[in-house]
């Protein structure tokens, strides 16, 4: 009985501090800035299948992306696969899944961290495909705006109806103009990690328009849409928030592009970083030709499994629920300029602490009762 009692109390005294530590993993650096300086961009895998050695022309075509990988100029990993040699089971399955491939054949895959099974793009190795693989005008603009300190780049992908596209852009511009004036950055704490003093910390938003028919952006469109068949089939405007080093949030679609959805996402990404582990935050990385290693900051250790890809419409739904059911606990920031934000991260932190304490107390109560019952049954 003593051994049993000792084990229960050892577990009780261990579990509460661990949960407390996990709940307090937070800082007041805004999410967008923490991501920019500390979250390494996940690498896209580029498989090159071939039978014989590549000839001189093919080597010249492949050389630019292999150099980009080597020099850290893009978040890619080039993997050559000789079909005459034995392949790992997963790679063999990937090759067998290709329809009528010629050689050499390229397969572009989403980063392993995303857990996405669908491929971004497949096709023969060619100069045109390689040229558009890691760079395009829209991606250059996105990377430049993010590296200049913009909190969020809002990528608006137009649909089939020009009028709906115009309405979506007009609504977005109006809401972002309001938010740039009303949102307030979290107050810095002495325990916060350092940030680059040479890059202004500001709430600034920008918009990038994208057309589905732009041939220069076909690879970007594939990255944005091919992970989800519903997005491929969509013909309405899509709104993608992008932050950090090109991390994109799954989009709001059509009527989901609402003021509350835009506001809730903006509040989250400009609020305190409630979880510093990259993989526990929503979104996935774009493939960008940008050397982010010139920015200061630590590199995150990526060990946690990724959460489901949650779009910005879910943030709006949560905000609506809070405002309807529990207005006193809402995370919505006040509209007055200079007002102190409630902060999504701060609210979640206190909620986590309360949950941890309640769980710990309940665990101790149940453990004590169990021990007393067992003690009462012991023969005298």
C-alpha positions in Angstrom: 0.0 0.0 0.0 2.8 2.4 0.8 4.4 1.8 -2.6 1.0 2.4 -4.3 0.5 5.6 -2.3 4.0 6.9 -3.1 3.5 6.4 -6.8 0.2 8.3 -6.9 1.7 11.3 -5.1 4.8 11.2 -7.2 2.7 11.3 -10.3 0.5 14.1 -8.9 3.5 16.3 -7.9 5.1 15.7 -11.4 2.1 16.3 -13.7 1.0 19.7 -12.4 4.3 21.5 -12.9 4.7 20.0 -16.4 1.3 21.2 -17.5 1.9 24.6 -15.9 5.1 25.0 -17.8 3.4 24.0 -21.1 0.6 26.4 -20.5 2.9 29.3 -19.8 4.8 28.9 -23.1 4.1 32.4 -24.5 5.7 35.7 -25.1 4.5 39.2 -26.1 6.3 39.3 -29.4 3.6 39.5 -32.1 2.9 36.2 -33.9 3.9 37.7 -37.3 7.2 39.0 -36.0 8.2 35.9 -34.0 7.5 33.8 -37.1 9.5 36.1 -39.4 12.6 36.0 -37.1 12.5 32.4 -35.7 10.5 30.0 -37.9 12.6 28.3 -40.6 10.6 27.8 -43.8 9.7 24.1 -44.4 11.3 22.6 -47.5 9.4 21.4 -50.5 10.7 18.1 -51.9 11.6 17.9 -55.6 12.0 14.4 -56.8 13.8 13.9 -60.1 13.3 10.4 -61.4 15.6 9.1 -64.2 17.0 5.9 -65.6 20.4 6.8 -66.9 22.7 9.6 -65.8 21.4 13.0 -66.9 23.0 14.5 -70.0 24.7 17.8 -70.1 21.6 19.8 -71.1 19.5 18.2 -68.4 22.2 18.8 -65.8 22.3 22.5 -66.8 18.5 22.7 -66.4 18.6 21.2 -62.9 21.7 23.1 -61.7 19.9 26.4 -60.7 17.5 24.8 -58.2 20.2 22.6 -56.8 22.3 25.7 -56.3 19.4 27.5 -54.7 19.1 24.6 -52.2 22.8 24.6 -51.5 23.0 28.4 -51.0 19.8 28.5 -48.9 18.1 30.7 -51.5 14.9 28.7 -51.5 13.1 26.3 -49.2 13.6 23.2 -51.4 15.2 19.8 -51.2 16.2 18.2 -54.6 16.2 14.4 -54.5 17.6 12.5 -57.4 16.1 9.0 -57.8 17.8 6.4 -60.1 15.1 4.0 -61.2 17.6 1.3 -61.9 18.5 1.2 -58.2 16.4 0.0 -55.3 14.0 2.7 -53.9 12.4 3.1 -50.5 8.8 1.9 -50.4 7.3 5.4 -50.2 9.4 6.6 -53.1 8.5 3.5 -55.2 4.8 4.2 -54.4 5.2 7.8 -55.5 6.7 6.7 -58.8 4.1 4.0 -59.4 1.4 6.6 -58.9 2.6 8.7 -61.8 0.5 8.6 -65.0 2.5 8.1 -68.2 5.7 9.6 -67.0 8.6 10.3 -69.3 12.2 10.6 -68.1 13.6 12.5 -66.4 10.4 13.2 -64.5 9.9 15.8 -61.7 7.5 15.5 -58.8 7.1 18.5 -56.5 5.8 17.6 -53.0 4.6 19.7 -50.1 6.9 19.8 -47.1 6.8 16.6 -45.0 5.7 18.7 -41.9 2.4 19.4 -43.5 1.3 15.8 -43.8 -0.2 16.6 -47.2 -0.2 13.5 -49.4 -1.1 15.2 -52.7 1.7 16.5 -55.0 2.0 20.1 -55.9 3.0 19.5 -59.5 4.3 16.7 -61.7 5.8 16.8 -65.2 8.9 16.3 -67.3 12.2 18.0 -66.4 12.4 21.1 -68.5 13.8 24.6 -68.5 10.4 26.3 -68.4 9.2 24.2 -65.5 12.4 24.8 -63.5 12.3 28.5 -64.2 8.8 28.9 -62.7 9.4 26.5 -59.9 10.9 28.6 -57.2 10.2 32.2 -58.3 7.5 34.3 -59.8 6.5 38.0 -59.8 3.8 37.6 -57.1 6.1 35.5 -54.8 8.9 38.1 -55.2 6.4 40.8 -54.1 5.2 38.7 -51.2 8.7 38.0 -49.9 9.8 41.6 -50.3 6.8 42.9 -48.3 7.3 40.4 -45.5 11.0 41.1 -45.2 10.2 44.8 -45.1 8.2 44.2 -41.9 4.6 44.0 -43.2 2.5 42.1 -40.6 0.3 40.3 -43.1 0.2 40.1 -46.9 -3.3 39.4 -48.0 -3.3 37.4 -51.2 -6.6 37.8 -53.0 -7.2 35.2 -55.7 -9.9 36.3 -58.1 -12.9 34.1 -59.1 -14.9 33.9 -62.3 -17.1 36.9 -61.5 -15.3 40.3 -61.9 -17.9 42.1 -59.8 -17.5 39.8 -56.8 -13.7 40.2 -57.1 -14.0 43.9 -57.0 -16.4 43.8 -54.0 -14.0 41.5 -52.1 -11.1 43.8 -52.8 -13.0 46.9 -51.8 -14.2 45.2 -48.5 -10.6 44.1 -47.8 -9.1 47.5 -48.3 -11.8 49.2 -46.1 -11.3 46.7 -43.2 -7.5 46.8 -43.4 -7.5 50.6 -43.3 -9.6 50.5 -40.1 -7.5 47.7 -38.5 -4.2 49.5 -39.2 -5.6 52.4 -37.1 -7.3 50.4 -34.3 -5.1 47.4 -33.6 -2.4 47.9 -30.9 0.8 45.8 -30.6 1.3 43.8 -27.4 3.2 45.6 -24.7 6.8 44.2 -24.6 7.9 42.2 -21.6 11.5 42.1 -20.2 11.4 38.3 -20.6 10.5 38.5 -24.3 13.2 37.2 -26.8 15.1 40.0 -28.7 13.9 41.2 -32.1 15.8 42.9 -34.8 16.0 46.6 -33.8 16.8 47.6 -37.4 13.4 46.4 -38.7 10.5 48.5 -37.6 7.8 46.7 -35.5 4.6 48.0 -37.0 1.1 47.0 -37.9 1.1 47.3 -41.7 -1.0 45.3 -44.2 -0.6 44.9 -47.9 -2.7 43.3 -50.7 -1.4 41.2 -53.6 -3.9 40.4 -56.4 -3.6 37.1 -58.2 -5.4 35.9 -61.4 -6.1 32.2 -62.0 -5.2 32.7 -65.7 -1.8 34.2 -65.1 0.7 31.8 -66.7 3.6 33.2 -64.7 1.9 32.1 -61.5 0.9 28.6 -62.3 3.2 27.1 -59.7 2.0 29.5 -57.0 -1.6 28.5 -57.8 -0.7 24.9 -57.6 0.9 25.4 -54.2 -2.2 27.3 -52.9 -4.9 25.0 -54.3 -3.6 21.5 -55.0 -3.7 20.2 -51.4 -7.5 20.5 -51.3 -9.8 19.4 -54.2 -12.5 21.8 -53.0 -10.1 24.7 -53.6 -9.3 23.5 -57.1 -13.0 23.4 -58.0 -13.8 26.8 -56.4 -14.7 29.6 -58.7 -15.2 32.3 -56.0 -12.7 34.8 -54.7 -10.3 33.3 -52.2 -8.4 35.3 -49.5 -5.1 33.9 -48.1 -3.4 35.6 -45.2 0.4 35.2 -45.4 2.9 36.1 -42.6 6.3 35.2 -41.2 8.6 33.7 -43.9 5.8 32.9 -46.2 3.4 30.9 -44.0 0.0 30.9 -45.6 -3.3 30.3 -43.8 -6.0 28.3 -45.7 -8.4 30.8 -47.3 -11.8 32.3 -46.7 -13.9 31.7 -49.8 -16.6 33.8 -51.3 -19.1 34.9 -48.7 -16.7 33.9 -45.9 -14.6 37.0 -46.8 -16.3 39.1 -44.1 -15.1 41.9 -41.9 -15.2 39.8 -38.7 -13.1 37.1 -40.4 -10.5 39.6 -41.5 -10.5 41.3 -38.1 -10.1 38.0 -36.1 -7.2 36.8 -38.3 -5.5 40.2 -38.0 -5.9 40.3 -34.3 -4.4 36.8 -33.9 -1.4 37.4 -36.1 -0.6 40.8 -34.6 -1.3 39.6 -31.0 1.2 38.0 -28.6 2.7 34.7 -29.6 0.8 32.4 -27.4 2.6 29.3 -28.7 6.2 29.6 -29.9 6.3 26.1 -31.5 5.8 26.6 -35.2 3.9 23.4 -35.9 1.3 24.2 -33.3 0.2 27.3 -35.2 -2.1 27.2 -38.3 -0.9 27.2 -41.9 1.8 25.9 -44.2 4.8 27.5 -45.9 5.0 28.7 -49.5 7.9 28.0 -51.8 9.8 31.3 -52.0 13.1 32.3 -53.4 14.3 34.2 -50.3 17.3 33.7 -48.0 15.7 34.3 -44.7 18.8 33.3 -42.8 20.1 36.9 -43.0 17.4 37.7 -40.4 18.3 37.5 -36.7 16.7 35.0 -34.4 16.7 31.4 -33.4 15.6 28.4 -35.4 12.7 26.5 -34.0 13.1 22.8 -33.3 10.2 21.1 -35.2 9.0 18.1 -33.3 5.3 18.4 -32.9 2.8 16.9 -35.4 1.0 19.6 -37.5 -2.6 20.5 -36.6 -5.4 20.4 -39.1 -5.3 23.2 -41.7 -7.8 25.7 -40.3 -8.9 28.6 -42.5 -9.7 32.1 -41.5 -13.4 31.5 -41.6 -13.1 29.4 -38.5 -11.5 32.3 -36.7 -14.5 34.4 -37.6 -16.9 31.7 -36.4 -15.1 31.5 -33.1 -15.2 35.3 -32.7 -19.0 35.3 -33.4 -19.6 32.6 -30.9 -17.6 34.5 -28.2 -19.4 37.8 -28.9 -22.8 36.1 -28.8 -22.4 33.6 -25.9 -19.9 35.2 -23.7 -19.3 38.9 -24.4 -17.3 39.4 -21.3 -14.7 36.9 -22.5 -14.4 38.0 -26.1 -10.9 38.3 -27.7 -12.0 41.1 -30.0 -9.8 44.2 -29.7 -11.4 47.5 -28.9 -11.7 49.8 -31.9 -10.4 52.9 -30.1 -6.9 53.9 -31.2 -4.4 53.4 -28.4 -6.6 51.0 -26.5 -4.9 48.2 -24.7 -5.7 44.9 -26.5 -7.2 42.0 -24.7 -5.0 39.7 -26.8 -5.8 36.3 -28.0 -2.6 34.9 -26.7 -3.1 36.4 -23.2 -6.6 35.1 -22.9 -5.6 31.7 -23.9 -2.7 31.7 -21.5 -4.9 32.5 -18.5 -7.5 30.0 -19.7 -4.8 27.3 -19.9 -3.5 28.1 -16.5 -7.0 27.9 -15.0 -7.6 24.6 -16.7 -4.3 23.2 -15.6 -4.9 24.2 -12.0 -8.4 22.7 -11.9 -7.2 19.5 -13.5 -4.4 19.3 -11.0 -6.7 19.9 -8.0 -9.2 17.3 -9.3 -6.4 14.8 -9.8 -5.2 15.3 -6.2 -8.8 15.1 -4.8 -9.5 11.9 -6.6 -6.2 10.4 -5.6 -6.7 11.3 -2.0 -10.2 9.8 -1.9 -9.0 6.6 -3.6 -6.2 6.3 -1.0 -8.6 6.8 1.9 -11.0 4.2 0.6 -8.2 1.7 0.2 -6.9 2.5 3.6 -10.4 2.0 5.1 -10.6 -1.4 3.6 -7.2 -2.5 5.0 -7.8 -5.2 7.7 -6.9 -4.2 11.2 
